[in-house]
């Protein structure tokens, strides 16, 4: 691994998420010139690599998930950015018990084992954005 890096996050057509990363061991000025000169091409290359990777499993279908309600999205988003349950409940002007119902409903819809898993699945499927 080099001391410099460039990463392109990629969202696939069915909610897939990938990262394309390149790195090198060079000085800061050289890396800055390289990324400024080649940044757009690297983004295009990243998407071509991702498209080719998706072709390895052409019959793979995305996991079907139920849509989250607007309140479930709000709750999951606030949890994803680091709020604790009390802060989320206060921000949404609801009780912690009501918040628990939203979280449990989102967990069920996402097929998640716990709240952290639910947040991760919601993020990976593009249901919430932070």
Buried (B, 14 or more C-beta within 10 A) or exposed (E): EEEBEBEBEBEBEEEBEBEBEBEEEBEEEEBEEBBEEEEEEBBEBBBEBBEEBBEEEEEEEEEEBEEBEEBBBBBBBBBBEEBEBEEBBBEBEBEEEBBBBBBEBBBEBBEBEEBEEBBBBBBBBEBBEE
